[in-house]
Amino acid sequence: MKSVQKQAQFLIHVTQLLQKAYEASFIVTGGELYRTVEQQKLYVRQGRSKTMNSRHLQRLAIDLNFFIPDQEGKVRLTYEKSDLQAIGDYWESLHSDNKWGGNWKKFKDTPHFERR
């Protein structure tokens, strides 16, 4: 599959993920989609990333911010795997190439959703 087609399918799945998160009562804001090589090098130096082979460089990864609203209208940002597990599982169910950073073995990255 060509990269443009792969990126387009990735974004269709992101749209479906956002709808599922909305249905689960999350408020979601955007984080990072595309990264330059220079930005990725900086993240590796800072320990915020472990690789120079990030899917962000190919526009095949996105970081999202998930907020949980309470009864008073306040919101709480969550990176907790237990809060996001159902969303991550849904993402991976959309396609076998979809991977969620919360399910990684060594480096947990719960806001991260990618397509391999």
C-alpha positions, 0 to 999 in steps of 0.5 A: 500500500502506498504511503498516502493510502496508508496515511488516509486509512490511518486517519479514517481509523483515528476518526473511528477511535475519536468517535468511540472515545466520545461514546465512552464519555472522554473529551479528547484533544489533539497532541502530535501527529507529524514530527520532523527528524530534528524533533525526533532526535530531541525527543530521543535525547530527552528520553521521551522517545526510544527510537529514530524509527518513530511512526510520527515521522511517516504521519502514521502515529498520533498522540491524543490527550484523554480527559475524564469529565466529572459531575461538576463539569471539571475534567481530569487528564489521564494517562492511566492504562486502566482508564484507556485500555478499552480505547487501546483495545478498540484501536487495535481491533480496527486493523492488525497493523494498529498498535497502541503504546499502552500495550507495549512491553517495555515503554508504555506510551498510553497517548500513542496510537500508530499504524505499522 
